[in-house]
Amino acid sequence: MPAIELDGVAKRFDDVTALRGVDMTVEDGDVFGFLGPNGAGKTTTIDILLDFVRPTAGSAEVLGMDAREDSEAIRERLGVLPEGYDLYDRLTGRHHIEFVGEAKRADPDPEAIAERVGLDREDLDRTVEGYSRGMAQRLALGMALVGEPDLLILDEPSSGLDPNGARLMRRIVREENERGATVFFSSHILGQVEAVCDRVAILQDGEVIAVDTVEGLREATDTGTRLVVSVAPDDIEAAADAARDVDAVEDAAVEGDDLVVTVDSDAKMTVLTAIEDAGVAVDDFETEEASLEDLFAAYTDAGADAAPAATAGGGSDADADGDDGDDADDADGGAEGEADGEDGGEDR
Ligand SMILES: Nc1ncnc2c1ncn2[C@@H]1O[C@H](COP(=O)(O)OP(=O)(O)OP(=O)(O)O)[C@@H](O)[C@H]1O
């Protein structure tokens, strides 16, 4: 049973068409990223899943239940971080967590949850009117964790979080997924999404224009892989000629001391072998895959101009999702150049 199933979901608000027949399946156990430019319809979709908004047409199922008919039963098994969540100024963080526990008939441990989201004991016991934006976001995330939900729906969970908070959010997503929860989240922070998601959907103008793994999106677009090869300076032209003779090579150019080859991802070794077969010793090489940011640009209108440039992974920004890069599974790791392609901003 899929965790989320949308079938032909459309939504009109007066003269604005927010969704135009969205079909989308999120499998049980997935970490699923929901992407799209501003105004694409992400929040409207999430609001339909939560029965905050009723679709004009189509059907939405959550955990095998109808989003409209069974919203209460669904709510008990969901953890939600909605976009404009409400906190009550005069209640403490602890009260908020207990309040969600009562609503879900769960018995949460506020201290343990606060620790997981990085709020200390003092924060937990003061009223939220004094919370910073990031602290409020951490509390809202903690509230979503109450009751070990089967499905977490998080709308922009990194919003307002500093790089440490964003890293912590990723860790929580992984931990929840390992516990068995499906995680569905929208985000504009594509390095985050790339680091944790099994699959992503890209929504544009109320339509799903792509659903795949990041690797699948790479293969489906013409973004290629950049292979940067170091050889002795005297050999570089011979290496370039050898690379150009390989069918899968789009381009081989000498850039400074390096040979930069744009090639289908699965033909990297063929290129290296061809260079060595031409009698040139390869001193070193690294590959740069297209980042999710490049792919997003290639898919969406805003990136139409940028699409041809989406041949590589946004350069050498080592771990540009704003953290200290200790994530074992961040991007490609190792010699596969880290191509988050982010500018390190943690804003939306
Ligand atoms: N209550 C509403 N009344 C009228 N129009 C609405 C309403 N809610 C959303 N819309 C419109 O529906 C479209 C989709 O909005 P939505 O908030 O779902 O986009 P989004 O992808 O979440 O955007 P963002 O990334 O900016 O949060 C927009 O054109 C928006 O103006």
The ligand as a Gaussian input file, in Angstrom:
#p B3LYP/6-31G(d) Opt

LIG

0 1
 N       -6.237000      30.209000      -0.468000
 C       -5.850000      30.546000      -1.701000
 N       -6.588000      31.412000      -2.430000
 C       -6.241000      31.761000      -3.691000
 N       -5.136000      31.298000      -4.309000
 C       -4.365000      30.435000      -3.630000
 C       -4.668000      30.018000      -2.299000
 N       -3.708000      29.142000      -1.891000
 C       -2.835000      29.032000      -2.914000
 N       -3.239000      29.805000      -3.968000
 C       -2.557000      29.920000      -5.259000
 O       -2.277000      28.622000      -5.730000
 C       -1.008000      28.574000      -6.358000
 C       -0.137000      27.537000      -5.689000
 O        0.226000      27.999000      -4.377000
 P        1.029000      27.107000      -3.326000
 O        1.085000      27.883000      -2.061000
 O        0.423000      25.757000      -3.273000
 O        2.453000      27.034000      -4.013000
 P        3.850000      26.500000      -3.420000
 O        4.401000      25.589000      -4.445000
 O        3.646000      25.956000      -2.051000
 O        4.687000      27.846000      -3.380000
 P        5.907000      28.323000      -2.413000
 O        7.114000      27.581000      -2.857000
 O        5.987000      29.776000      -2.759000
 O        5.497000      28.055000      -0.996000
 C       -0.459000      29.994000      -6.304000
 O       -0.792000      30.644000      -7.510000
 C       -1.211000      30.606000      -5.151000
 O       -1.365000      31.994000      -5.336000

